[in-house]
Amino acid sequence: MHYGIVTYGSRGDVQPYIALSLGLKERGHQVTLLANENFKEMAGDYGLDFYPLHGNIQALIETPEVIRIIKSGNIISFFRRLQKMSHEVQPQVCADLLKGLTNIEVIVASPLSLLWIYSVAEKMGKQWAIVQLSVPATPTRAFPFAGFSFFNSPTYNIFSHHLIQLVYWSLNKKDVNGFRRLLGLPAMERSVIKNIARTKILNLYAFSPLLLARPRDWDDNVDITGFLTIPLYKRIALHIESAPLELTEWLQKGEKPLYVGFGSIPIPKPALLAQILRELLEKTNYRIVFCQGWSPMPDLPKDEKIFSLKSINHAWLFPQCCAALIHGGIGTIAAVLQAGIPPIVGSIFGDQPLWGKLIEQQGLGIHIPFKKITTSRVLAAIAKTNSQEMKQKASALGKQLKKEDGTLHAIKSLEKYFGQAGS
């Protein structure tokens, strides 16, 4: 069967779908990955067929205007600008989808693409399913929607999910129906999300049930699979993100370091984080590996106890660290927990605060909202991650996660849903 895997966004929005694509290929399926054009090289490194979708998220984020907004620390302004940029590229992206999915048999959509894939699949008469990476948006009485965790009661929880669906549809209804007119399809009054639930389209959440268990009030078409992770041996064999010799030598010269990195998420106040790192280096003996990701850090301190690099293979590095200060994106959280070390989640927005709270509640790590981050809070968090109890809990979970195979679970669910097994 020929799968079209559609995703869009930052690296955290693409890499798990590369894992899914590789797993499907191993099962004998043909796969085409459709993602924003700046991931063409990455897909090629793994030998995947790739169809580029218009837009380069990293290039858009690194424009002078966006960098100015990032430095201001105004996250609301950042997302308004991101929404405007998305609106500008959407017509071309939709046109690319229609071309790129022509010879595809079945479609797997990410959350950011499902609004458009719903209509594309309807127009083309193709079956499709959803694989999501974030905290569930499927209504449940078990927990509230991410960002609405002010209370936790069954009535409030399910209300929060329905409320966000209503707001989401009101913001996108005009654009969706405009796109449907171009396709010659009738306008929709009912929310796309409600139609997806009504028609029981397969909806998989790709995180570990050990972190958040599947609610009992979900329908059978909704499930939690486990993390979608590219096996380390594959990345090593293909020489993808090989560790620089200088880093390997640096790691061997002292105690396990603290990892600090916020991936593709713009750091709201880079000067503040630079100051915190400087104070950590001055006041303690901690060593630090700092991964820049997509955030410029011109004021990064110069010290032999800090090693800075642009990107790194987390699966290789994290087991060699004592803890990790991260933004809380689910991909990075997966890598930290699988390594068996405690995360310090400096959440910025979206589902990150909820993951941070869950991790702290389970005694696996510490949550510090970035707007409250200070040197003293980071020092206190590091001290807690050094406790024997937290180390043991993180290590035990890491061993359990190694027994999970979220990718295989997801693939078997897709094969069953689409009515064809792999080889």
N, C-alpha and C positions, 0 to 999 in steps of 0.2 A: 504494500500500500504506500502511496506517495503522500507524506505529511507535509503541510506547510505550517511552520512554527512562526507566529507573528508576535514580535515584541518591539518596544520602542522606549528609549530613555537613556539612562546612564549605564555604566558597566554592571551595577547591581541588578539592573532590569534585563540584562542580556545574558550574562554568564550562566545563570541556572538553566536557561533554555538551550545553551550550548551543551550542557550536561545531558539534558533530555534528548537533544538531537543525536548525540553520540550513542546514547543507549538505544534509541530507536534503530539506528543504523546497525548496531550489533545484533538486533533481533531480526534483521533481514529487510527492514523497510527502507524506502527511499525518502530522503528528507531534504527540504529546502528551508533555510532559515531566512526570514524576512525581517530586517532590522535597519535602524538608521545607518546611513552610509559610512560613518566613521568606525563601524565594527567589521568592515569587509576584511581587513587584514587579520583580525583576531579569528574570525570564522575560517579564513583560509589556513591559518596555522593548524587548525584541527581537521583540515581536510573536508570541510562542509561546503555544500552548494549554498550559495548566498545570493539573495536578491536585495539590492539596496533600496531603502525607502528614503525619500528626500529629507535632508536635514542632518546636521552635525551638532548634537547637543553640546559637546565639549567646546566647539568653536563658538557657539552662541553664548555659552556661559562666560567664555574668556574675552568677550568684547569689553571695551573700556567702560561702557555704561553699566553693564552687569557687574563688573569688578568694583565699580564705585558703589553700587548698591550693597554688594557683599561686605565691603569695608565699613559701610555705615552700620551694619548689623541689623538692618531693617528687613526681617524675613518676609513681612507682608508685601513690601515693595518688590522683593525678589520674586515672589510667586505671582504677583500681578504681571510683572515683566515676562515671566516664563509662560504664563497663560496667553499673553499677547503674542509671543513668538510661536507658540503651539497653534494658535488660531491662524497665523499667517502661513504656516507650512501645511496645514491640514488638507486643503484642496489637492495639493500635489501628492501628499502621502496617500490619500484615498485613490487617486488616479494610479499611483504605483501599485497599490494593493490589487486593483482590478486586473492589471497586467501580470503582476507577479504570481497571482493565484490561479491563472487560467488553466494550467495543466496539473494543478494540485487535486488530489482526490478528497482529502479531509483536512480541516483546519484546526489548529490549536492556537487560541488567542490569549494574550496576556491581559491584565486588567486595563491598561491604558489603551488597548486596541479594540476591546470588545464592543464598544458603542458602534464602531464602524464595521467591524466584522459581522455583527448581527445582520446588517443590511446587505453587505457583500455576499455573505453566504446565502441569504434569501434570494438575491438576484441570480446567483450562479447555481442555485439548487444544490449546494454542497452541505454535507454534515459538518458540524464543528463542535468543539468543546473548549472549556476554559481551564487554564492552569494559572493560579494566582500565587504570589509570593508574600503578600502582606497579611496583616491581621484580618480575620474574616469580616466580610460585609453582609454575609447571609444572616438574616434575622434569627435571633435566638434569645431565649430567656436566661441563658447561662452567664452572659457577660455583655457589657455595653459596647457600642461601636467605639473604635479607637478615637481618642480625643474627647470623648464624652463620659469618661470614667469618673464623674463627680459623685455618682451614687452607684450602688450595685443591688438592684432588686429586680425580680423577673419582669414586672410591668414596665419599669423604667428602661430596662435593658432592651426589650423588644421595641419599645417606642423610639429609642435612640437610633436603631437601625432603620426603621421606617422613615424617620425624620430625615436622615442623611440621604436616603434614596429619593425622597421628595425634592430636597434641595438640589441634589445632583442632576435630576431630570429637568428641573426648571432651568438650570444653568445651561444645559446641553440640548434641550428639546428643539430649539430653533435651528441649530446647526445640523442636528441629525435629520430633521425633516427636510431641510434644504438639500442635503446629500441624497435623501431618498427620492426627491423630485428629479434630481439629475439621473438617477437610476431607473426612473419610471415606476417607482413603487409608491403605494399610498402612504399618506402621512400617518404617524402614530400618535395616539392620544395617551395610551397607557405607556408607562415607563418601560424602556428596554429591559431594565433589571427585573421588573415584575413579569414581563413576557418570558424572560429566561427561566425564572422560577416556575411559571405556569407550564411551560413546555418541557420542563425537567432536563434541560441541557446539562451534560456532565460538567461539574464544577469542582475542581481539585485545588486544595490549598497545600502548597509545597513547603511545609515546615514540620517539625517533629511533634507528634502527639504527646511526647514527654514534656514538651514545653507548654503546650496548650491542648488539652484533650478535646476530642470531638464531642460537641453537644448532642444530647440524646434527642432533641427536638428537631434536628435537621432531617430533611428527606433523604432517601437512599441515593439520589444523584449527586449529593454533596459529601465530600470526604477529605480527610487529612492524610497526606501520603508519606511525609518525611521530607527531609531536605533534598534538593536537587544539587548534587555535588560532582564536580569533575574529579575522578580518581587521581590521586597524586602521581601514581605510576605513569599515567598517560601524559601528564604534563612534563614529567621528567624525561620520558622517552622521546617526546617531541621537542625537548629543549625550550619549553615555553616558560618565560620568566625565570630563567636560571639565576640562581643567587650569585651576585658578584663575589669574586674571590676576597675582595677587601672586607665584605660583610662577614663572610665565613671566618676569616682570621680574627676580626674584631670580636665576634661572638665568643671565640675560644679564649680570649684574654681576660675574662672576668665573669662575674655572676650573671645569671639570666636577667636580661633587661626588661623594662616596661615598654610595651608597644604603644605608640600614639599615632592615630591616623583616622581621618574622617572620610576617606574614600572620595566618591564623586560629589559629596555634599559640600557646598561652600561653607567654610568656617565663618560664622557671623562676625567674630571679632578676632582676626588673626593676630593683632598686636597683643591682645589679652592673653591668648594662648601662648604666644612667644614669651611673654613675661612670666607666665606660670612655669614653662619649661626652664627658663633661665633660673628661677628661684629654686626649682627642684634640683637642678645641677649644682647650685651654690650651697644649698642647705643640707643636702643629703649625699649619700654615695650611690644613689640609684643611677643605673645606666639606662639610656633611652634609645630605642629605634623609632625614628620619626618618618612616617610615610606621607609624602606631600599630597598624593592623589591629584585632584583637580583644583586645589586651593593654593594660591601663591602665598609664600611665607618669607618675605624679604628680610624680616627681622629675626630670623632663626638664630639662636645663640651658637657661637663657635666654641666647642669644647670637645675634648677627647672622649668624654663619656656619652656623647650623642652621635648617632650615625643616621644621616639623612639620605633618603632615596626617593625616587619618583613613584615607583610601584614595586610590588614584591608578591611572590607566591605565598599567600597566607597559610595554606596547608603545610608548607615547608617551614615557615618561620615561627608560627605561633607556638608549636610544642617546645621551642627553644626560648620562650619568654615566660616571665613570672605572672604577668597579667596584661590586659590590653585596655587602653582607654580609647573607646570607639564612639561613633555617632549612634549606632543602634539599628542600622539597616539590617534586614534579616539575613542577607548573604554573609555579612561580616560576623554577625552573631553566630551563625551556623559554624563558621570556621573557628571561632574562638571556643565555642562549647565542644566541638568535635576534638579540639586540641587538649581539652581537659583542664583549661586554665580559667580563672575568674575574669569576667568582663566588668569594666567600669563604663557604664553607658552614659555618655554626655549628650543626651537626646536634644534634638533641635526642633523637630516638627513631625507631623504625620503619625505613623504607627510607632515611631521610636520611643515615645514616653511609655506606651503600654508595654512594649517589650522590656524596657528598663524596669518598670514596676514588677512585672512577672518574674524577672530574673532576681530582683531583690527579695521579693516575697518568698521565693523558693530557696533563698540563702545561697544562690550560685554566684552572686556578684553584687555590685553597687550601682544605684541609679542617681546621677546628678544632672538635672536639667541644665543645659548649657547656659541659660540665662542666669543661673545661680552658681556657676563654676568659679572657684577661687583656688588659690594654692593650698590653703588650709583644708578645704574640702577634698581636694585631690589627695593630699597627704593622708588624711583620715581614711579615705577610700582604699588607698594602697595598703595601709596598716591592716584594714579588715580583710583584704584579699590575701594577706600573708598569714592569716589565722589558720590553724590546722583544720578547723571545722570546715571553713569555706573551701580550702584547697581540696579536702577529701570529697566534698559534695561535687565540686567541679570535675574532679578526676573520675569519680564514679559515673557521672552523667556522660562524660566523654567516652568511657568504655561501652556504655549502653548504646550511644549514638553510632558507634562503629559497627554495631550489629544490625542497624537499620539500613535499608536500601530504598530510600525514597524514590529514586529514579526508576527502579524496577517496579515498585508499587504503582507509580503513576503510569508507566507504560502498560502494565497489565490491565489497569482500569481503562485506559484508552482503547486497547485492543478489544476488550470485552464490549465496550460501548459502541465501537465502530464495526464490530462483528467480524473481526479477522485477527487471527493469531500471528505472532511473528515466527520466524524460522528457528 
